[in-house]
Amino acid sequence: MLVRKLTSLEDFFCERSRLNLHSCFYLAVELNRLPNKQQLFKSLKAPIAKYPQLHYNITTKETSGDIYIKEIESPIFLEDVCEYKEWEQFAEDEINSIFQSYNFQYDQDTPLWKILLIPSKRIMVLLIDHVLFDGMSAVKFWECFVGSLSMSVESTEDDKILEMPLFQHEQANKTQSASSHAYESWPIPWSWKIKRRIAAMLWNWYPSAILAPPSNLFQFKKYSFPDGLLRQYPNDTSNSTGYVVRNDNRQWTLNVPTNSLQKILKSCKENNVSLTSFLVGLMTIALGKCNSDSYSGDIVSVGIPMNTRSVCSKYLKINDEDLQMGNFVGGLDFKQTMEGDLDIWQIASNANDFIKLNTGSKISDIINNVKLLDMIEAKDFVEKKVEYGKNGPPSTFEVTNLGFQAFKESCQDTSSFYIKNAIFNEPQGISDIATLSVISTSLGGLTVSISYPLDVSEEMKPCCDYIREYLKVNYEVK
């Protein structure tokens, strides 16, 4: 059964994945102990029953060529969505292998998510497709799952239960299927109607004006784009599946313990900035420590994805429950010159003012900017984004902060199952050089997954060394 047509934003993410330019992202949780298979089975039934997106896939309607969300009609079994990994660690090689190996397939009767279990580290990794889900969707999944798990009773091994499906199409809660995405109902003022026409004409006549990065943007000389991103191109005779992203980035999981995080948050409060703005300032200053011969340009462009749920709820009068799981993101692009004698807190203040302005009086512009995708063909846009990125990606780095998450009290160590730490990460992509994927928990503190291309590992060393030393000296981060 078809649920609804994709929005232009979802269509963009869909075509990006179909072209193999994005595999999946993940939100991992470290538990005090892993559930057995019977507990796993029973607890997975809770989020699957609550969120219909967990039993959806994507399909193309033959008559029109439009892309739709479809309900999965085949039963979902535990082995379809859970896989055990005998890894002794969860570090760079393992992380890259995820992004290289797990790419969800559309036009199939299979879900667009999967859990990897790593017994040696007591870690569960939720891999998730970006068309129907965003980072906060993954948070909601874990809230529901661990909450159900904590209420489960100790049970004896019952292998018969594992032969039963987690989900059957006949059990689906039809009332929870949204007939349209919130963005489809977002009002378009006259000024944006004019901008949409201009954007469409500009795209048809001069697409590089939209996609080509400015010449003064910070770029590493050794990061040749898109060659530094791609292992294969669609016209390679050895490759019949489109692009192949290298996904061999350096992966640095930076953990800031809770006591040190509290000190950072105190400094942020004293300087009237958010944690996200602080990280923007820290990374920008750190990039300036790289050898000046290793890069060109003096403008740092920072992508900051924003969660738009609250504004959709407020202005469109949508129930919060209907916005829990889905793709509700909008992008901000903060630019900062590296010239002058600026410090971390000055840049953080600039970033904070920018975020406040754009999430305050200009909040409507974020969603209407996303809706400019209505005016172009998604596949063409994705392909040209690579083609016109010869001078490098449009952003220097991205900071995606899922914020402080209590996972609905699932971090309390008095529970039979609780979350000790969470790790958020995303693959090497077409929009930026480096990514900072951020989440905080009460027991694990702040975890920042810093990912950057292998080609610039030496060039990035002074940057990473500066971050380590700054956090060590100022906040006692070992």
C-alpha positions as CSV (number, residue, x, y, z in Angstrom):
1,M,0.0,0.0,0.0
2,L,1.3,3.5,-0.9
3,V,1.3,5.9,2.0
4,R,2.2,9.3,0.4
5,K,4.5,10.9,-2.2
6,L,7.9,12.0,-1.0
7,T,8.5,15.6,-0.3
8,S,11.2,17.3,-2.3
9,L,13.6,17.1,0.7
10,E,13.0,13.4,1.1
11,D,13.3,13.0,-2.7
12,F,16.8,14.7,-2.5
13,F,17.9,12.2,0.2
14,C,16.4,9.4,-1.8
15,E,18.3,10.2,-5.0
16,R,21.5,10.8,-3.1
17,S,21.2,7.3,-1.7
18,R,20.2,5.7,-5.0
19,L,23.3,7.2,-6.6
20,N,25.3,5.6,-3.7
21,L,26.5,9.0,-2.4
22,H,25.1,8.3,1.1
23,S,24.8,5.0,2.8
24,C,23.3,5.5,6.3
25,F,24.0,7.3,9.6
26,Y,23.9,5.8,13.0
27,L,23.1,6.4,16.7
28,A,24.8,3.9,18.9
29,V,24.1,3.3,22.6
30,E,26.4,1.6,25.1
31,L,24.3,-0.3,27.7
32,N,25.2,-1.6,31.1
33,R,24.5,-5.0,29.6
34,L,23.0,-6.4,26.3
35,P,19.6,-8.0,26.3
36,N,19.3,-11.7,25.3
37,K,17.5,-12.5,22.1
38,Q,14.1,-13.0,23.8
39,Q,14.3,-9.6,25.5
40,L,15.5,-8.1,22.3
41,F,12.6,-9.5,20.4
42,K,10.0,-8.4,22.9
43,S,11.4,-4.9,23.3
44,L,11.8,-4.3,19.5
45,K,8.0,-4.8,19.1
46,A,7.4,-1.6,21.0
47,P,9.0,0.9,18.6
48,I,7.9,-1.1,15.5
49,A,4.3,-0.9,16.7
50,K,4.5,2.8,17.7
51,Y,6.2,4.2,14.7
52,P,4.9,3.2,11.2
53,Q,8.0,4.5,9.5
54,L,9.8,1.5,10.9
55,H,7.8,-0.7,8.5
56,Y,8.0,1.5,5.4
57,N,10.2,1.4,2.3
58,I,10.4,3.6,-0.8
59,T,9.0,2.7,-4.3
60,T,8.7,4.4,-7.7
61,K,5.2,4.5,-9.2
62,E,5.5,3.1,-12.7
63,T,2.8,5.2,-14.3
64,S,4.1,8.6,-13.2
65,G,7.7,8.0,-12.1
66,D,6.9,9.7,-8.7
67,I,8.5,8.2,-5.6
68,Y,6.3,7.1,-2.8
69,I,6.5,5.7,0.7
70,K,5.1,2.2,0.8
71,E,4.1,-0.1,3.6
72,I,6.1,-3.3,3.9
73,E,3.8,-6.3,3.3
74,S,6.3,-9.1,4.2
75,P,6.7,-10.1,7.8
76,I,9.7,-8.6,9.6
77,F,11.8,-11.1,11.6
78,L,14.4,-10.5,14.2
79,E,17.2,-11.7,11.9
80,D,16.0,-9.1,9.3
81,V,16.9,-6.2,11.6
82,C,19.5,-7.5,14.0
83,E,23.0,-8.6,13.3
84,Y,25.8,-9.6,15.8
85,K,29.3,-8.4,15.2
86,E,32.3,-10.1,16.8
87,W,34.3,-6.9,17.0
88,E,36.8,-6.4,19.8
89,Q,36.5,-2.6,19.5
90,F,34.3,0.0,17.9
91,A,36.8,2.3,16.3
92,E,37.9,3.7,12.9
93,D,38.0,0.5,10.9
94,E,34.7,-0.8,12.3
95,I,33.0,2.6,11.8
96,N,34.2,2.9,8.2
97,S,33.1,-0.7,7.4
98,I,29.6,0.3,8.4
99,F,29.5,3.2,6.0
100,Q,31.1,1.1,3.3
101,S,28.9,-2.0,3.7
102,Y,25.4,-0.9,4.8
103,N,23.3,0.8,2.2
104,F,19.5,0.3,2.4
105,Q,17.8,-0.8,-0.7
106,Y,14.6,0.8,-2.0
107,D,11.8,-0.9,-4.0
108,Q,12.1,-3.8,-1.6
109,D,9.9,-5.3,1.1
110,T,12.5,-4.6,3.8
111,P,12.8,-1.9,6.5
112,L,15.1,1.0,6.2
113,W,17.0,0.4,9.5
114,K,19.0,-2.2,11.2
115,I,20.7,-2.8,14.6
116,L,24.3,-4.1,14.9
117,L,25.1,-5.6,18.3
118,I,28.7,-5.7,19.6
119,P,28.7,-8.0,22.7
120,S,32.4,-7.2,23.6
121,K,31.6,-3.5,24.0
122,R,27.9,-3.9,25.1
123,I,27.0,-1.5,22.2
124,M,23.9,-1.5,20.0
125,V,24.3,0.5,16.8
126,L,21.1,1.7,15.1
127,L,21.8,2.1,11.3
128,I,19.2,4.2,9.7
129,D,18.3,5.6,6.3
130,H,18.1,9.4,5.9
131,V,15.0,9.6,3.7
132,L,12.4,8.9,6.3
133,F,14.5,9.5,9.4
134,D,16.8,12.1,11.0
135,G,19.0,12.1,14.1
136,M,16.1,12.9,16.5
137,S,14.1,9.9,15.0
138,A,17.0,7.7,16.2
139,V,16.7,9.2,19.7
140,K,13.0,8.4,19.7
141,F,13.7,4.8,18.7
142,W,16.1,4.3,21.5
143,E,13.7,6.0,24.0
144,C,11.0,3.5,23.1
145,F,13.2,0.5,22.9
146,V,15.2,0.9,26.1
147,G,12.1,2.0,28.0
148,S,10.4,-1.2,27.0
149,L,13.5,-3.2,27.7
150,S,13.8,-1.8,31.2
151,M,10.3,-2.9,32.0
152,S,10.9,-6.4,30.7
153,V,11.1,-9.3,33.1
154,E,14.0,-11.8,33.2
155,S,12.8,-14.7,31.0
156,T,14.2,-18.1,30.3
157,E,15.5,-18.8,26.8
158,D,12.5,-19.5,24.6
159,D,13.7,-20.2,21.1
160,K,10.2,-20.7,19.8
161,I,9.4,-17.0,20.2
162,L,12.3,-16.2,17.8
163,E,10.5,-18.0,15.0
164,M,7.6,-15.5,15.2
165,P,7.6,-12.2,13.2
166,L,8.3,-8.9,14.9
167,F,5.8,-7.4,12.6
168,Q,3.1,-8.4,10.2
169,H,1.4,-6.1,7.7
170,E,-2.1,-7.0,9.1
171,Q,-1.0,-5.7,12.5
172,A,-0.1,-2.2,11.3
173,N,-1.8,0.8,13.0
174,K,-3.3,2.5,10.1
175,T,-4.3,5.6,12.1
176,Q,-0.7,6.6,12.6
177,S,0.2,6.9,8.9
178,A,0.5,10.6,8.0
179,S,-1.1,11.5,4.7
180,S,1.3,14.4,4.2
181,H,4.6,15.8,5.5
182,A,4.5,19.0,7.6
183,Y,6.6,20.8,5.0
184,E,3.9,20.3,2.4
185,S,1.5,22.5,4.5
186,W,4.1,25.2,5.2
187,P,2.9,28.6,3.8
188,I,4.9,30.2,1.1
189,P,4.8,34.1,1.3
190,W,5.0,36.2,-1.9
191,S,8.6,37.0,-1.4
192,W,9.5,33.3,-1.4
193,K,7.2,32.7,-4.4
194,I,9.4,35.2,-6.3
195,K,12.6,33.6,-5.0
196,R,11.3,30.1,-6.1
197,R,10.8,31.4,-9.7
198,I,14.2,33.0,-9.7
199,A,15.8,29.9,-8.3
200,A,14.2,27.7,-11.0
201,M,15.4,30.0,-13.8
202,L,18.9,30.3,-12.4
203,W,19.0,26.5,-12.1
204,N,18.1,26.1,-15.7
205,W,20.4,28.7,-17.0
206,Y,23.4,28.8,-14.7
207,P,23.4,26.0,-12.1
208,S,27.1,26.6,-11.1
209,A,25.9,30.0,-9.6
210,I,24.0,28.0,-7.1
211,L,26.3,25.1,-6.5
212,A,29.9,26.2,-7.1
213,P,31.6,27.2,-3.8
214,P,33.2,30.7,-3.5
215,S,36.9,30.9,-4.4
216,N,37.9,32.2,-1.0
217,L,36.3,29.3,0.9
218,F,38.7,27.3,3.1
219,Q,39.8,24.2,1.2
220,F,42.7,21.8,1.9
221,K,45.0,21.6,-1.1
222,K,45.4,17.8,-0.8
223,Y,41.6,17.1,-0.7
224,S,40.9,16.9,-4.4
225,F,37.1,17.0,-4.8
226,P,35.3,14.9,-5.8
227,D,38.2,12.5,-6.3
228,G,39.0,12.5,-2.6
229,L,35.4,11.5,-1.9
230,L,34.8,8.9,-4.6
231,R,36.4,5.6,-5.3
232,Q,34.4,5.1,-8.5
233,Y,32.3,7.1,-10.9
234,P,29.2,6.0,-12.8
235,N,31.1,5.9,-16.1
236,D,33.7,3.5,-14.8
237,T,33.4,0.2,-16.7
238,S,34.0,-1.7,-13.5
239,N,31.1,0.0,-11.7
240,S,27.5,-0.6,-12.7
241,T,25.9,0.8,-9.5
242,G,26.6,4.5,-9.8
243,Y,29.1,6.4,-7.6
244,V,31.1,4.6,-4.8
245,V,32.1,6.8,-1.9
246,R,35.5,6.0,-0.3
247,N,34.2,6.2,3.3
248,D,37.8,5.7,4.6
249,N,37.8,8.8,6.7
250,R,39.8,9.3,9.9
251,Q,37.4,8.7,12.8
252,W,38.1,10.4,16.1
253,T,35.6,9.8,18.9
254,L,36.2,12.6,21.3
255,N,34.6,12.0,24.7
256,V,34.3,14.7,27.3
257,P,33.4,13.3,30.8
258,T,30.3,14.7,32.5
259,N,32.3,16.8,35.0
260,S,34.3,18.4,32.2
261,L,31.2,19.0,30.2
262,Q,29.6,20.8,33.1
263,K,32.6,23.2,33.1
264,I,32.3,23.8,29.4
265,L,28.6,24.5,29.8
266,K,29.4,26.9,32.6
267,S,31.8,28.8,30.3
268,C,29.1,28.8,27.5
269,K,26.6,30.3,29.9
270,E,29.1,33.0,31.0
271,N,29.7,33.9,27.4
272,N,26.0,33.7,26.4
273,V,26.5,31.0,23.7
274,S,25.2,27.5,23.1
275,L,27.4,24.3,23.1
276,T,26.9,24.1,19.3
277,S,28.3,27.7,18.9
278,F,31.2,26.8,21.2
279,L,32.1,23.8,19.0
280,V,31.9,26.0,15.9
281,G,34.3,28.5,17.5
282,L,36.7,25.7,18.7
283,M,36.8,24.0,15.3
284,T,37.3,27.2,13.4
285,I,40.2,28.4,15.6
286,A,41.7,24.9,15.4
287,L,41.6,24.9,11.6
288,G,43.6,28.1,11.7
289,K,46.4,26.1,13.5
290,C,46.9,24.0,10.3
291,N,50.0,24.9,8.3
292,S,49.0,27.9,6.1
293,D,50.7,26.2,3.1
294,S,48.2,23.2,3.4
295,Y,45.1,25.2,2.6
296,S,43.7,28.0,0.5
297,G,40.9,30.5,1.3
298,D,40.2,32.4,4.5
299,I,36.4,31.9,4.9
300,V,35.1,29.0,6.9
301,S,31.6,27.8,6.0
302,V,29.9,25.8,8.7
303,G,26.8,23.7,8.0
304,I,24.4,23.5,11.0
305,P,21.4,21.3,10.5
306,M,18.4,22.4,12.6
307,N,15.6,20.3,14.0
308,T,12.3,22.0,12.8
309,R,9.8,19.9,14.9
310,S,9.0,22.7,17.4
311,V,8.3,25.3,14.7
312,C,6.2,22.9,12.7
313,S,4.2,22.1,15.9
314,K,3.8,25.8,16.8
315,Y,2.9,27.3,13.4
316,L,1.1,24.4,11.8
317,K,-0.7,23.2,15.0
318,I,0.5,19.7,14.6
319,N,0.5,17.3,17.6
320,D,4.0,16.6,18.9
321,E,3.3,12.9,18.7
322,D,2.9,13.2,15.0
323,L,6.3,14.8,14.6
324,Q,8.4,12.3,16.7
325,M,9.8,10.2,13.8
326,G,10.5,11.5,10.3
327,N,12.8,13.8,8.4
328,F,12.4,17.3,9.9
329,V,15.6,19.1,9.2
330,G,16.6,22.5,7.8
331,G,20.1,23.7,7.1
332,L,21.9,26.9,8.3
333,D,25.2,28.0,6.6
334,F,27.3,30.1,9.0
335,K,30.4,31.8,7.5
336,Q,33.3,33.2,9.4
337,T,36.5,34.8,8.2
338,M,39.8,33.4,9.6
339,E,41.5,36.8,9.3
340,G,41.9,39.0,12.3
341,D,42.7,38.3,16.0
342,L,39.5,36.5,16.9
343,D,39.3,33.9,19.8
344,I,37.0,30.9,20.3
345,W,34.4,32.9,22.3
346,Q,34.1,35.7,19.7
347,I,33.5,33.3,16.9
348,A,31.1,31.3,19.1
349,S,29.2,34.6,19.8
350,N,29.0,35.3,16.1
351,A,27.7,31.8,15.5
352,N,25.2,32.1,18.4
353,D,23.8,35.4,17.1
354,F,23.5,33.9,13.6
355,I,21.6,30.8,14.9
356,K,19.3,32.9,17.2
357,L,18.4,35.2,14.3
358,N,17.7,32.3,11.9
359,T,15.7,30.2,14.4
360,G,13.8,33.3,15.6
361,S,12.4,36.0,13.3
362,K,13.7,34.2,10.2
363,I,12.6,30.7,11.1
364,S,10.2,30.5,8.2
365,D,13.1,31.1,5.8
366,I,14.8,27.9,6.9
367,I,11.8,25.7,5.7
368,N,11.1,27.8,2.7
369,N,14.8,27.5,1.7
370,V,14.4,23.7,1.9
371,K,11.3,24.0,-0.2
372,L,13.3,25.5,-3.0
373,L,14.0,21.9,-3.8
374,D,10.4,21.8,-5.1
375,M,11.6,23.7,-8.1
376,I,14.3,21.4,-9.4
377,E,14.7,17.7,-10.3
378,A,16.3,15.9,-7.3
379,K,18.6,13.5,-9.3
380,D,19.9,16.3,-11.5
381,F,20.6,18.4,-8.4
382,V,22.6,15.7,-6.7
383,E,24.6,14.9,-9.8
384,K,25.4,18.6,-10.4
385,K,26.3,19.1,-6.8
386,V,29.2,16.7,-7.4
387,E,29.9,18.0,-10.9
388,Y,30.2,21.7,-9.8
389,G,32.1,20.9,-6.7
390,K,35.5,20.7,-8.5
391,N,36.9,23.4,-6.1
392,G,35.7,21.5,-3.1
393,P,32.5,20.9,-1.1
394,P,30.3,23.9,-0.2
395,S,31.0,23.6,3.6
396,T,34.2,23.4,5.5
397,F,32.7,21.4,8.2
398,E,29.3,20.5,9.7
399,V,28.2,20.5,13.3
400,T,25.1,18.3,14.0
401,N,24.2,18.4,17.6
402,L,21.4,16.1,18.9
403,G,21.7,17.9,22.3
404,F,21.5,16.5,25.8
405,Q,19.4,13.3,25.8
406,A,18.0,11.6,28.8
407,F,16.3,9.0,26.6
408,K,13.2,9.3,28.8
409,E,15.0,8.4,32.0
410,S,16.8,5.5,30.3
411,C,20.2,6.8,31.5
412,Q,19.4,6.2,35.2
413,D,21.8,3.5,36.6
414,T,19.1,2.2,38.9
415,S,17.3,0.5,36.0
416,S,17.9,-3.1,35.0
417,F,18.9,-1.8,31.5
418,Y,20.3,1.7,31.1
419,I,22.3,3.8,28.6
420,K,25.8,4.6,29.7
421,N,26.8,6.5,26.6
422,A,25.6,7.4,23.1
423,I,27.6,7.9,19.9
424,F,26.3,9.6,16.8
425,N,28.0,9.6,13.4
426,E,27.5,10.1,9.7
427,P,29.4,9.0,6.5
428,Q,31.8,11.0,4.3
429,G,29.6,13.2,2.2
430,I,29.2,15.6,-0.7
431,S,28.5,18.7,1.3
432,D,31.5,19.2,3.6
433,I,35.1,18.2,4.4
434,A,34.7,17.3,8.0
435,T,31.8,16.5,10.3
436,L,31.2,16.9,14.0
437,S,28.3,14.6,15.1
438,V,27.4,15.5,18.7
439,I,25.3,14.1,21.5
440,S,25.4,14.4,25.3
441,T,24.1,12.0,28.1
442,S,24.1,12.2,31.9
443,L,26.5,9.3,32.4
444,G,28.6,9.4,29.2
445,G,29.1,13.2,29.0
446,L,29.7,14.8,25.6
447,T,30.6,12.6,22.7
448,V,31.8,14.2,19.4
449,S,32.4,12.0,16.4
450,I,34.9,14.0,14.3
451,S,35.3,12.6,10.8
452,Y,37.6,14.0,8.1
453,P,39.2,12.6,4.9
454,L,42.2,10.3,5.0
455,D,43.9,12.5,2.4
456,V,44.3,15.3,4.9
457,S,45.2,13.3,8.0
458,E,48.6,15.0,8.3
459,E,47.2,18.4,7.5
460,M,44.6,18.0,10.2
461,K,47.0,16.9,12.9
462,P,47.7,20.5,14.2
463,C,44.0,21.1,14.3
464,C,43.3,17.9,16.4
465,D,46.3,18.5,18.6
466,Y,45.0,22.0,19.4
467,I,41.5,20.7,20.3
468,R,43.0,18.1,22.6
469,E,45.3,20.6,24.3
470,Y,42.7,23.3,24.7
471,L,40.2,20.9,26.3
472,K,42.9,19.4,28.5
473,V,44.2,22.7,29.8
474,N,40.9,24.5,30.2
475,Y,38.5,21.6,31.1
476,E,40.7,18.8,32.3
477,V,39.7,16.5,29.4
478,K,42.3,13.7,29.3
